[in-house]
Amino acid sequence: MLDSKDKKSWMILQRDASATIKSLAGHIGLTQTPCRDRMMFLTKHQYMHGPVILLNRNKLNLNIAAFIMIKINLYTYSRTSATGPSGRHNACENE
């Protein structure tokens, strides 16, 4: 079961992914071995993935930043749902 020490670890590691086990253990109130065991458990069970490096886009002359989100809803067309009482398509009901 995950607890407040795990959550505190996440917050620290999100700010500084290069934090050592020693410094992390000191911040969350554990010794190094249980802290390391927790980090290994969280990684093994995919609560956490490897560290991420953020590049300084200004120093690299990368002037464009883009965030893209695509959401696709599954849509299924059913001929019976598109017909009116006469069996014809609803668009044709007024003809």
N, C-alpha and C positions, 0 to 999 in steps of 0.2 A: 504494500500500500504506500502511495506517495504521501509525503508530509510537508510541513512548512520548511524543513531544511532543504528538501529537494527544490521547492519553489524558490527559495532564497538563492540556491545554487544557480538556477536558471537565470535569475535576474542578473547575478554577477557575471555569468558567462556571456550573456547577451551584450553586456557593456564591454567586456574584455575577454574574448575567446582564448587569449593567450595566458590567462590566469593559471598559476601553478596550483597543483594539488595542495601544497603547503599553505599558500595564501587563501585559497578557497576554504580549506579546512578551518583556518583561523577565523574567517568571517562567519562561518555557519556554526561554529562551536563544536567541531569534531576533531579527532586526531586524523592524521593523514591516511592511515589504512582504511578506516570505515568510509572516509570521504572518497577515496579512490574506488572502493568497492561499489559505492552508490553511483559514481559516474560511469563505471563499467556496466552496471545493471541498466541504467537509463539509456546508454548507448546500445547495448545488446538488444534491448526490448524496443528500440526505435523511438523512445521518447525524445532523444536527441540524435542529431546527425553530426557529422564532422564540422570543424570550425569553418567559418566563412571569412574571407578577406575582403574588405571594402577598399576599393581603389579610390584615389583622389583624382576625380575626372578632370578637374581644372589643371592639375600638373601634367596630366596625360593628353591635354588638348582634346578631350572628348566633350564637345559642346552640346550634345543632344542626350537627354535622358528620357527614356520612354518606359511607361508602365502599361502593360496591356492585360486586360481581363476578357476572356471569352466565355460566355455562358450559353450552352446549347440545351434547349429543352427538347425532349423526344416528342415528336408530333406524328400521330398516325391518322391518316385519312380513312374514313369509313364511308362508303357510298350510302349506307342506310341512314347514317346520321345527317347526311346532307340532303335528304329528300323530304318532301312534305307529305301530306296525307294522300295525295294522288299518286305518289310514287315518283313524281318528277322532281328535279332539283328545285330547291326553294327559289332560286333566282328566276325560274320559269313560271312560278305559281300565278303571277299576275298576267300572263299572256293569254 
